[in-house]
């Protein structure tokens, strides 16, 4: 049995041992701080991950896709930083987005909510939808039917049709259409103001976009360009059920480059 008098007290702990413990603690804190600073730098200036929460960009983006957005593609604004602090106005090191880009932006009505849509209208463009067909500057955007899409897409119960749309710059992408009588299939002409952009979802009859709720999006609100689907899970996957990370994964969508 050890006598209490033989147990070292804090005062009896050698100074070298106490100093070593303090130094180790400081090193751990420094490592954590450095890691957080590096992560913040990457998030603000280079890349940011997002999870797709809705079906508005089907068939190109599905709910549960985990995508990577490049923050440097269009330069930087206050929305590049977390919580959109009012550091400055406008954009720095800015470059113009291309029509057809899939872009994450802040919803103009609150400057907080992240939306992801496809850019269809540039400043000065006249945008209209007639009978479900997109018109840019009075010219219809060509599209070719590729047959029926995935079942259950149309809230009305109609069979969704998949189209291959080709914009004026020659960029091709897929869209969904539930028929020519949707609420947003016939719109007035929208004249895109200077310094603003017009966005639409690829799932044309199931998207809150510039045709109604979103309106014109200021250049300052652009967050970045969607580049790649890194990972993907279906709706049954859960963070708290580790087995679903494998069982509900969609490997065919991993590392898909976005067009």
N, C-alpha and C positions, 0 to 999 in steps of 0.2 A: 504494500500500500504506500502510495506516494504521500509524503508529508506536505501539508499545504505550504509550509515555509519553503519547500524546495521548488514550488511552481513559479516560473518567471512572471513577474508583473509587467504592465505596460512600460513602467518606468525603467524596468530592468532590460527591456528589449533592446538589443544592440542598435545604435543609431544607423549603422549600415543597412540593417534589415528594414528599418522604417523608411529610410531613404529609397531603398530599392522598390518597396511597395508603392510609395508615392510616385516614383518615376514610371513604374509600370502602369499605374492608373492614368497618369498624364498621357502616356503613349497610346493607351486604348482610346481615350477621349479624342486625341488628335487624329487617330485613324478613322474614327467615326465621323468627325467633322470633315476631314478631307474627302471621305467617301460621299457624304451628303453634298458637298460643294461640287464634286465631279458630276454627280447625278443631276444636280440643278443646272450645271453648265450644259450638259448633254440635252436636258429637257428644254431649256430655253433657246439654245442656239443651233442644235443639230436635229435631234429626233425626239418624237413623243409618241407613245403608244395610245391607242384608243380601242374600245370595244364597241362594235356595232349594236345598238339597242333596238332597232326596228327593221321593218321590211321595206322601207322607202327606197332603198337602192338595189333591190332585187331586179334582175337575176345576178348582178355583178358582185354585190355585197350582201351577205346573209346575216341575219341576227345571230350573234355569237362569234362572228369573225373578229379576230384580234389583229389590228392593222398597225402599221408604222407610218407616221406622217413626218415628212421632212420640213423642218421649221425654217430653213434657209432659202427655200425655193423662191419666195416672193419678198424676201427681206423681213424686217422686224417692226412690230408695233408694240404698243403697251399690252396687247393681247397675247404677245409671245411669252410673257412672264405669268407665273401662277397668280390668280386672283385679279389679273388685269389692272395693276396699279397705274395711277395717272402720272406716269413718269414723263411722257412727252406725247405730242399729237402727231398723226400721220405715220409714215413708214420711213425707216432708214435702210440703206442698201437695198432698196426696193427694185423689183423687176416685175414686169407684167405677166399675169397668168395667161395660159393659152386656153382658147375655147376647147372644151372637152375634158379639161382637167377635173379630177375628183378632188374636192377641196373641203377641208374643215374650216368653219368660220364661226364667229360668235353671233348669235341671234341679235339683230339690230334692236329689237324691242327691249331687251334687258342687258345686252352686252356681257352676259355671263354664260348662257346655255350654249353648248357646242352642238352645231349641226354639221352634217356632211351631205353634200349634194354635188351634182355635176354642173360645171359652168357652161351655160348655153348662150348668154348674152353679154357682150362687151359694151363699154361706154359708147353711146351714140347709136346702138343697134335698135331696131324696131322688132319686138318679139310678140308673136301671137300664136295661139293654138286654135285650129279650126278642125272640127271633126276628129279630134285626137291627133292631128298632124301638126308638128311644130313648124312654124314659119319664121324665118330670120330675114329681115329686110325684104318682106313681101315674097320671098321665095321659099317653097316647101323644102324641108330637109328630107332627102330621099331615105326611104326605109324599105326593107325587103322582109316579108314574112318568113319565119323559120318554123312555123307550126305552133302547136300548143305548148304552153309553158307548164310549170309545176302546178298540180291541182291544189285548190284551196287558197290561191293567192287573192282572188277577187272576193271582197266582202259581200258582193251581191249574189254570189253563187255562180256567176258566169264563168265560162272557160277562158282563162287568160291566154293571150296570143303573144308569142315572142317575136320581136323584130330585130333586124340588124340595121341600125341607123348610121348614116354617114354624114358628118357635119361638113360645112363649107371648106374646112381645112383638110378634108379627106380622112379624118380620124373616125374609125368605126367602133361601135360598142353596141351591146344588147340593151333592149328596153322591153318592158312589159306593158300590155294594153288590155284592159278589160272590156273594150268596146267603145263606140263613138258617142255614147250618151252620158258620160260621167260628168260630175259637177264642174270639172276643170278642163273638159274637152273642147270648150268653146269660150274663148276669152276676148276681152278688148285688146287693142294694141298697146303694148307697154314700150315707151321710149326710155331707154336706159340712160340715166343722167351721167354727166361727167363724174369720174371718180367713184363709180358704183358698178355693180355686176348683177346679173340675173341668173338664178340657179333653179334647176329642176331635178327632181328625183328620177331615177331610171324606171322605177315602178310608177308609171305616170298617173294611174288612178288611185294611188295609195301613198301620196306624198304631200306633206305640208311644205310648200316652197314659195318661190317668188311670185307665183301666180295668185297667191292669196295671203296666207298667214305671215310669210317671211318678208315679202316686199323686196325692194332693192337693197343690196348689201354693200356698205361702204368699203373701200379698199382697205381701210384701217382694220376692219374686222376679220380679214383673212388670217387664219392661224397657220396653215401649211397645206402641203400637197400630199394626198394619200398615195403611197408608193407600192406597198406590198401587203398581202395578207400573210402574216407571220404564222399564226395558228388559228384553229377554228374548232368550236364545239357546238353541238346542237342544243336545243332548249332544255334538255333533261340534265345537262351537266350542272354540278353544284360545287362551289368552293369547299363546302363542308362534307362532301362525299368523295373522297380521293379516288375511289374506283371508277367514278364517272369521268375522271380526267382522261382515262384510256378508253372506256367503253363507249363514251359519247363524243369522242374526238372525230373530226372529219379530215383524215390525213390527205385526201386528194386536194384539199384546199390549202395545205401548208405551203408557204413560200411562193404563192402565186403573185406574179407581178400584175399590178393594176393598169388598165388601159383607159 
